[in-house]
Amino acid sequence: MPPYSSLPEIQDSQVVRNHCADFIYENAPNSVFDKFLEACKTPADETLFESFSELLAFSKAFFPTNDLSNFLSKNIEESINDYEELKSREGDSAYSRFIPVPDNSKRNKSIWMLPNISSFTNIYARINLFMKGNVSGVSIFHDEQVHFDEIISHNKTLVEELDMATVVSFKTANYDFSETASLKFAKSHEYGAIQVADILAGTAMRYMQEKIEGTESRTEIIGAYNGILRMSNPARGLGVNLVTTTNIYRELHY
């Protein structure tokens, strides 16, 4: 959806984005993803336009034509128009406004689409929901991140300072922080709790991957996953956050 001609983000627009993401995941060829990644890894006017063009070609060639493919085509064309207008005002650097905002590594290299960030901030917001905002006495122990610890710490500060007027609300997390928790990075072999959390999250991920692939999971994996579900309570932020499509979500017996 065009970043400069669209209305401010609201709950409904997030739902639309999710539908578009599902459609792309389920139907787009690898070239669409390859061109997008290239636009992030080698940001430039040329790579951005190639990404736009690949996505536009896919949506226009999709058959049978449906509301989502038409919607996607229209929005890509509007994004291209936005880009051309912005480029005429800001010059060649305009491409940076149409790709994800990067984080900087310790060696001052740009890193795009680091999943550690959204995973951590979501867990932090879920803790905030679970604790009803009283997180000043909470200590979060994160597995040691040699290359990304400063990025994660920085984004923790950013999420604590969010302007809630611009944030889409979530039923399973509270991004409105009135207090802040402490964050410590620790070596996993020194903290059994980190190892247990890693095993549980890995089990849930493995179960989901096997479901997607149509593979029969081992009895132990199914039992562990069902155990996680029994102890989950979305209204309180408890559980493992699985980022997936609507169809896969339904297949995971929800």
N, C-alpha and C positions, 0 to 999 in steps of 0.2 A: 504494500500500500504506500502511495507516495508520501515521503516524509515531510514535504513542505507545503503541499496543497491539501493535506488531510486535516480533519478536525482533531482536537486533542484526544489522546488515548482515553477510552472509556471501557467498561466491561464488555459491551457489545462488540467493539472493534477488536478486542482481544479474542473473542469467540470466532470472529471472522478470520483472524490471523491463524487461529488453530485449525480451522477448516481448510484454509489454503495450504498450511504446512502438511496436513494429512494427505491432501490431494497430490502434492508434489512428492511426498515420501512414497506413496503407493503407485504412482504412475510415471514419474519423470525418469529418463534414462540417466546413466552415470555421468554423461557429459554435462548435464545441468549442474550437478554437484561439483564436478571437476573445475568448471569455469568459475563458479562462485569461490571455491577455495583458492584458485589462481588469482582472482581479484583481491583476495585478502593477503596472500603471501607476496604478491608482486603488485602492490596497488599503483594504478596508473589509469589514465584516460582510456587507453586501449583495452586493458584487461577488464575494466568495469563494463565497457560497452559490449565486449564479447560475452560477459556474463548475462547482461540484459538481453542480448540478442538470442542466446541459447535458450533462455527461459521463455522468451516470447515465441520463438519458433516451436518449442514444445507445446505451449498452451494453444497456439493457433492450429497446430496439426493434430491435436488430440481428437480422437473419434471414439464414440459418438460425442459430438459437441454438447456441452452441458453448461449450466449456470456458472459453475466454478471456473471452467476453462475460459469462458467469456469474460468473467469478472477478473480473472488473472491477467488476461491479455490487455484488457482496458487499463488496469492499474500499472502494468509494466510500461505501456505507452505513455501514460501520464507521468510516470517516474522519469522516463527518458526526456520528456518535455521539461520537467522540473530541472533536470540535470543540465540541459542545454541552456536554460535561462540563467541558472546559477553560475554556470561556466562563463557566460558572457559578462557577469558582474565580478566574479571572484578569480577568474583565470583557471589555469590547469589544475590547481589544487582542489577544485570543487569535487573531484572524485572521492575525496576523503570523507565527504558528508553523506555518502551513499553506501558505505561499508561499515561493519561493526566498529565501534570505538575500541582501539587496541589498548592493552596494558603494556607497560615497559618492564623488561626483565632487569636483573641486576647488572647485566652488561649493556643496558640501554637499548636492547633490541625489542621491536614491537612484536607482541603476541596477540593473535586474534582468536576469538572463540574459545577461550580457556574454560572448559566445563567446571573446573574446580571452583570458580567464582560463584556461579549461580547455584551450584550445589551447596556451598558453604552458607551463602546468604539466606537461602531457603531454610536450611536447618536452623540457623540463628533466629530467623523470624518465627519458626515453629516453636523454638524454645521460649521465645518471648510470649507467644500465645499460651503455651503450657503454664508458664510462670505468671500469667496475667500481668505482664509488664514489669514484674519485680525481679529483674535480672542482675541487679548490682552485686549480689552475693554469689553469682554463678561463675564458675571457671570452666572454660571450654578447652579441652585438650585435643589438639589436632595432630595427626601424624606428621612427622618431620617433613618439611618441604624445602629442600635446599635451594631450589631455583624460584619457588613461587611464594615463599612465606611473606615477603614484603608486599607483594601484590594482594594476597589474601587479607593481610592486616589493613592495608589501605582501603580495600573495598568494604571491610567491616566498618571502618569509620564513615565511609560514604553512605552506607545503608542506614547507619545511626542518624545521619544528618538529612535524610530524605525529606523533601517537601511532600507531605502526604496528600496535598491537593492534586499532585500530578501522578499519584500511584494508583494502579488498579488494585482493588481490594481482593483478598483471597480468604476463603472460608477456613483454610487449613493453616494459615500463617498470619502473623501480625507484624507488619513492617513499620509500625508506629512505635518508635523507641523513646520512652521517657527516662530509661536508665540504660546503662551499658554493662556488659559482662566482660570479664577478662579473657584473653586468648593466649594460650601457651602452646608452643610446638614441642612435641616430645618424640623420642625414639620409640617406635611401636614395641620393640622387644623388652622395653622397660615398663610398659603399661599393658597389663592383660586386657583391660577394658577396650583399648584401641584395637587389639587383635580380634576380640570378640565382635566388635562393631564391624570390622572389615570382613569377617567371615559371614556374618548375617547379611550384610549388603551384597556381598559377592554371591551368596546363595540365591537371593532374590533376583539378581541380575541374570544368573545362570538359568534359573527357572524360566524367566521371561524370554531369554534367547532361545531356549529349547522349545517353548511354545510357538514362537515365531517361525522356527525352522520345521515345526511339526514333528519334533523328536520326543519320544516318550521319556519323561524324566524318571530318575531312580526314585524308589519309594522314600528314601531318606530325604531327598531334595523336596519332594512334594510335602512330606510331613513337616519339614522345617519351614517351608513357605506358608503352609496353612497355620502353623504356630505363630508366625509373624502377623498374619492376618487377624488371628484371634486376639492378639494383644494390641492391635492397631485401633486408634480412635481419632479419625480425621478432625473431628470437632475440637479436639484438644491438641492437635498437631503431632500425635503419636503415630509412628509407622515408618515405612521406608518409602521415599518419594520416587516412584517410577515414572520417568518421562517417556511417554509413548503415544501412539496414535489412538484415536477413539475406538477403532475396530479391534486393535490389540488389547486395549483396556477392557473391552467387553468380553473378549475371549479369556481373559484372566479371571473368569468366574465372578465378576462383580455384579 
